Amino acid sequence: MNWNKIGVFASLACAVHCALTPLLLVMAPLTGLMLFDHWVEIVMISFSIVIASYANVNSFINTHKNRKPLLWMVSGFLLIISVHIVHAHGPVSTVLSVLGALMVAWSLIYNQKLIKKTCSVHAA
């Protein structure tokens, strides 16, 4: 199972969710969708934290020893969590949440590149 790919998918799903929420929020009562509930966001963020942390920490310890993916991941999650802690709403909070999710996704993409680079060096 490739935890990096699962983490990228979860992070990008979070980014799409954050980007579409303001656009679809008006339609939610009409459709009955619960995609905008506070608990859905908490579950998505928690799921992303678990998957991204597992993938990045495991690769750091066992493969490449590079801290950059961890720094991108932590920075992204701190941005997302800080927006939720202050209960910010509006375009700025949307941009910051999407930026945080993209930072987490980048951490996993960068992590995967480091794994491939490390594995190709050891295979040569």
C-alpha atoms as one frame of an Amber mdcrd trajectory, in Angstrom:
protein
   0.000   0.000   0.000   1.462   3.358  -1.038   0.749   5.722   1.854   2.161
   8.676  -0.073  -0.426   8.282  -2.831  -3.231   7.851  -0.307  -2.002  10.927
   1.546  -1.797  13.009  -1.627  -5.342  11.969  -2.509  -6.593  12.855   0.989
  -4.807  16.215   0.946  -6.081  17.107  -2.503  -9.602  16.029  -1.531  -9.300
  18.366   1.439  -8.114  21.194  -0.839 -11.019  20.654  -3.234 -13.443  20.491
  -0.314 -12.085  23.780   1.068 -12.196  25.466  -2.337 -15.739  24.334  -3.164
 -17.293  24.918   0.241 -17.920  28.653  -0.212 -19.331  28.087  -3.690 -21.696
  25.296  -2.701 -22.580  26.467   0.801 -25.598  28.328  -0.480 -26.906  25.162
  -2.147 -26.422  22.872   0.871 -29.890  23.395   2.381 -31.463  22.687  -0.982
 -29.534  19.479  -1.590 -29.315  18.155   1.949 -25.572  17.581   1.570 -23.649
  17.218   4.797 -20.254  17.876   3.173 -20.060  21.237   4.906 -20.613  20.057
   8.453 -17.909  20.951  10.973 -17.452  17.286  11.917 -16.850  16.299   8.297
 -13.977  18.781   8.207 -12.545  17.453  11.465 -12.695  13.868  10.163 -11.038
  14.878   6.862  -8.279  16.798   8.629  -7.716  13.976  11.139  -7.584  11.367
   8.369  -5.078  13.492   6.455  -2.923  14.010   9.543  -2.751  10.275  10.273
  -1.976   9.230   6.683   0.495  12.037   5.915   2.282  11.629   9.243   2.629
   7.888   8.805   3.947   8.219   5.242   6.372  11.066   5.949   7.701   9.853
   9.308   8.078   6.261   8.113  10.039   7.381   5.039  12.148   9.783   7.091
  13.134   7.096   9.581  13.590   4.183   7.186  14.618   5.702   3.860  15.825
   9.209   3.125  16.401  11.061   6.467  15.394  14.374   4.808  13.371  16.718
   7.042  11.930  18.897   4.279   8.782  16.786   3.699   8.108  16.856   7.441
   8.504  20.641   7.527   6.119  21.086   4.563   3.597  18.749   6.192   3.725
  20.386   9.632   3.521  23.873   8.112   0.508  22.895   6.031  -1.342  21.335
   8.944  -0.542  24.282  11.212  -2.041  26.589   8.606  -5.194  24.483   8.278
  -5.613  24.035  12.024  -5.001  27.716  12.772  -7.793  28.691  10.361 -10.134
  26.295  12.164  -9.067  27.408  15.638  -9.881  31.058  14.960 -13.103  30.023
  13.168 -12.190  32.240  10.223 -14.652  32.461   7.356 -14.511  34.095   3.974
 -12.093  34.157   1.074  -8.945  34.526   3.180  -9.700  31.431   5.253 -10.513
  29.484   2.089  -7.226  30.479   0.465  -5.259  29.635   3.615  -6.983  26.250
   4.030  -6.403  25.324   0.388  -2.792  26.500   0.630  -2.300  24.351   3.745
  -3.784  21.289   2.042  -1.590  21.838  -1.015   1.470  22.120   1.251   0.599
  18.750   2.790   0.073  17.249  -0.668   3.450  18.674  -1.770   5.120  17.142
   1.290   3.917  13.721   0.183   4.854  14.241  -3.470   8.308  15.460  -2.424
   8.580  12.517  -0.010   7.817  10.105  -2.859  10.506  11.748  -5.033  13.041
  11.361  -2.220  12.109   7.693  -1.821  12.615   7.050  -5.540  15.893   8.976
  -5.543  17.178   7.084  -2.487  16.108   3.728  -3.899  17.750   4.424  -7.279
  21.012   5.424  -5.571  21.030   2.204  -3.537  20.129   0.093  -6.566  23.012
   1.488  -8.665
